[in-house]
Amino acid sequence: MTDTENGGAPAGRVTMKDIAARLGVSINTVHKAISGKPGVSDAVRERILAMASELGYRRNEGASNLSRKDVRAVVCLPSPQREGSYFYAYLWEGCERYVRESRDSGLAFERMEFGLGEYARSLEGVLGRLEAGEAIGGLLAYAPSSAEERGLLARIADAGCKVVLVDGDCAQTGRVGASISDYRAAGELMAEQTLNLLACEKDPCVLLLSGEASTDSHRLVAQAFREGVATGLPSARIVELPGAHARTLELEIALETALGCEGAQLACSVSAVGTEVLAETLAARGDARVRAIGNDLFPGSAGALRSGVLTNLVYKDPVGMAYRAAAMLGDCLLWGKVPEKPVLMGSVQLVFRSNLAQYCAAAGVEERPAAARVARR
């Protein structure tokens, strides 16, 4: 029993979840209204505050976010440290924004970071806890890139844990849904700007840092880029340089070699790590003849764009992507809500120096100059 016999305040401490349930609104809406944040109309805010007063709700600013939750969810994403600071740190930021907004919601979020090559081991740990009887209601997980990871996620879902994927999708895992960026649009956008930049070149050549083929976001961006360039500028030659997190040194060497012998006028990267390698290499060479388009916004790429080392950035909004994934999982665990469309697709934007500041402000990115490649080693 949660209600008193006269329909007054629920027994025990009143939470935002109780207020949301009474009014049929989301917990985030209640939080915004009570905390005075924007995004709620005056009429809705008045209804929420009136109900909070009626139920005897009292904010507890000092209480721990995790100590009084009743549904546990694990967030399992790559570490935001070292090379993870280019992209994964912003996935974590999106999750943390949702956690802050869903305070008093009845959810407890547990952070689980994994390093390069350790994803399967982390998933095994979650599965082992479930099989031992631990109550884990949901898992927000990075999209799998191997058969082993797909199999482990499927077993976690079969154990009754609601799974939501971010930065890629795999329906075979039994996931509730996934939050991704429009990777095809990202590749097409990069291709369109490539056509603009190479329109006057007699022998157009592009170096494409194509990332890892096993990673959806890399493969799909690269594929759409190739198709767009082949259609719009058939004479263009594309020299591919694969590699990402586990092969950065090889990528640096291959890029340096290609810049010296291929005669390219433009270099493009589909990944954040490739963008960092590209920006550092071009900054170290001090050669302004090769223009460059990167993917993803982080301090180094923002600084490289500001200084002219990069011409543009394709922004896939990892903060918003992860926030939507966390909200999807929260709605599923709290309200049993299954999304009508299991895959939420975010938009992508082309960033120029002229609009860089607004994107940095939205993502919480601080600009810094691109460092020389040798300094990062």
ABEGO torsion letter per residue (X at the ends): XABBAAGBBBBEBBBAAAAAAAAGBBAAAAAAAAAGBBGBBAAAAAAAAAAAAAAGBBBBAABBAAAABABBBBBBBBBABEAAAAAAAAAAAAAAAAAAAABGAGBBBBBBBBBBGAAAAAAAAAAAAAAAGBBBABBBBBBBABAAAAAAAAAAAAAGBBBBBBGEBBAAAGBABBBBBBAAAAAAAAAAAAAAAAAABABBBBBBBAEBAABAAAAAAAAAAAAAAAAABAABBBBBBBEBAAAAAAAAAAAAAAAAAAGBABBBBABAAAAAAAAAAAAAAGBAABBBBBBEBBAAAAAAAAAGABABBBBAGAAAAAAAAAAAAAAAAAAGBBBABABBBBBBBBBBAAAAAAAAAAAGBBBBBBBBAAAAX
